[in-house]
Amino acid sequence: MEKSVVLVLLLCFCNPFLFGQSTQTFTPREMREDIDTLISFIETAHPNPYYRYPKTQFYKEAAAIKNKLNKPLDLIDFYLLAEPLLTRLEDGHTDFSIPMAAYNKKNPFVLPYKFRLSPDKPYIRCERAYRSITPELPDGALIISINDIPAKKIVDDVIRLNAGETRTFRAEFGGTNYFEFYLEKLYHANGLYKIRFSKGAAIHTITIKGIRQDVLNKQLQRYNDSVERVKPEHNTNYSLQLLPAEKAAIISFLEFDDLDECKVFIDSAFGILKSRGIEYLIIDIRENGGGDSDIGDELMQYIARQPFRQYDSVLEKHSQLLKQRLLAHRKNRTLDSADKAFLNKPNGVFNTTLYQNTPLRDNPLRFTGHLYLLTSPYTFSSAADFAQMFRHYQLGTIIGEETGGLIISYGDIVSASLPHTGLQITISSKLYYNVGSRKNDWKGVVPDKIIPSGKAMSLALKLIRQSKTVTGSN
């Protein structure tokens, strides 16, 4: 089963000759009709869109947005007006795709630093500069304000424009992927950033000039060309690192993608663990926004001690969008009897599937040592589902922060585009009850050792060394 994710980064870089083209705008009537269509799509496809936010209040806010639509707007401005309506639903899989292609056509300025945002202090932290520049802002700087806009307000605005079940996930996702977009479109920085920050006990103010996207791309290309690189043998979204002195290893999954290739990687990795006598394994999914839940099942075949399942039950709502998705997947293929039965079901009908345990395969590479799982607010969708399996079956110690994905959550997206603006939307079609969840468990997976996710690896290694000392392992 694949639990699709809305976390899709549409980073399209356009040719320079497009930058000067005029921007298409849409009439108030067209945009109001798109708001009505948006609501219709949500209500016909989503199992329960108003599970957290009252329908009456949602309708009031939709009406208020339509009243504001009194002049033509371009796609980005319409998105910025409509997106906060969607985020009220607090469903990370029901969201617009940010129209980055339209934004990138203007060759925007980039603030070439990686930031991490949080709804709690410190609100904005500079992680590092882009590799291709000489840093002016130090790593670890705690941002107080940008262009005199307080860090807390910036974070609140980013949360307002990102969908998700928790404020922490929304801040982290928006800040990690689209920070300069918000600085330019919300605050009109125009490539000039006066940053007030603290580093240690001192407070500093600097002004950084942004870099045009096409210039930055060339700088990054020159930097990459200057660095000797070995082409990876496999998808870099997953990796294995051995720590021979500790008889430990780290397997990192940045995303659960490409099932076939990941199966090969997992089997090879656990073969290496077996041959090297590894006793401690850290599985790192702190940066994993999800993907294919079948990868979680495959990984369990190498660490589980008993038959397992990811979900107790799944509630699915049939809709025209769901049927259109099936037809798109079956394009140029003959529909079988199950497909035809699915297409013949009336729209609006609900179907509940109860899940049975998946038996363990005979597997000589099954790991029987000590396990640690690292999580963060960015751990979402099928990655959070895997974390809940890990917790439910008591496979080891979970370290970090509560997952952004909940143990009861909506997902398995259907897609559509609004008729006039073409704005892309994804909508949840199913409600997943993860294994061991109860009716009102609207929460993430809570670690055994709660610590800022950036410190989780250090704590895991510390626990391994302590365990080796106690057991006398060499």
C-alpha positions, 0 to 999 in steps of 0.5 A: 500500500502506498500512503501518498504525501503532499510534501512535493517540492515544485522547484522549477527553474525557468530560462532567463528569457521568460523572466520578463514576460507579463504575469497572467491575472484572473478576474474576481469572478474566476477566483470566486468560482475557484473558491467554490470549486475548491470547497466542492472538491474537498467535501466530495473527496475528503472523509471528514474535512471538518474534523478539527475546524467547524464547517460553519466557521470555514464557510464564513472564512471562505465568504470573507476571502471571496469578498476580498476578491475585488480586483484581478490577482495573479496566481501567487497572490491568489494562492496567498489569499486562499491557502490560509483557508485550507490550512484551517483544516489541519490536514497535511495531505490536503493542501495546495501546491505552492506555485513555484514555477510562476514564482521562479519565472521572475528570477527571484532573490534568494537568501542563501542560508538554511534556516530552521523554524519553530513555533517556540523559542528560539523561533528561527535558527540559521543552520548553515550557509549555502556551500557556494558562498562565503558566510556572513551569518554564522551557523547557529545564529538565533534570529531576532528579526528580519527587516525589523519583522520579529522572528515570532511573527515570521514563524506565525505567518509561515505556519498560517501558510502551511498545512499540517496537523501540528504547528511544529511540523508546519513551521519546520516544513515551510521554513525548510523548503520555502523560506525565501519565498515567504520573505519576498512575497509576504514582506517584499524584501526585494533581496535586501535582508537586515538581520538582527541575531544573537550568537552567544551573549552578543547581539549583532545586526548585519545586512545581507544582499540576496542573490538572483536565482540564476546567478546562484544556480551558476555559483552552485554549479561552479562549486559542484564542478570544483568538488570531486564527487563520486556518483552514488551507487544508489538513491541518496535518500537512504544511506548506511554508515558504519561505526566499527569502534562501537559495533554500531551502524546508522541507516538514514532514510530521508524519504521512503521512495523507490520501493524496488531500489530501496529493497535492494539497499535494505537487503544489502545494508543488513547483509553488511550489518550481519557480516560485520557483527554490528550489535547496535543500529540507529535508524534515522527518519528525522528528515523523512516526510514520508512516501511509500508505506511499503518501504516501512513494511519491508524494513520491518521484515529485517527488525521485527520479532513477530508478525506485524501490521501498520494499520488496524483499519482504514476508512476510504471515501469513494469520490469521482476524484478517486475514480479518476485517479484509478483510471489514470493509473490504469491508462492503456491497461485493461480494467479487471473485475476489481477495478470495474467494481470500484468504479461502479460504487456510488460516490460518497460511499464509505468503505472500511478495511480491517488489516491482518498481520503481515507474517515474517519471512524467513530472513537470515539477515534479521537484526537481533541487536539493540535498536534506536529510532530518531524522530522529529516534527518533520517525520510525517506520513508513512515515516510516522506510520513506521515510527508507530510500528516501532513503538507498538512492537517495542523494537527499541528506544525512540529518541528525538521529538514527537512526529509531525505525522499523527497515529490517526491521520488522513492521507492517500491523496487525490489530485485536482486543479482549480478550473480558472487559475489551475492551482493544484490541490491534493486532498486526503481520501482515507483515514488511517488508524495506525496499529495500536491507536485508539479512536481519539489518538490525534497525536504523533509518536512520542519518543522515549527520550524527548530531546531536540531532534538535532541532539538525538544522534548524539544521545543515541551514540551516548546510550550505545557507549553506556550500554557497551560499558555496562555489558563489557562489550568490546 
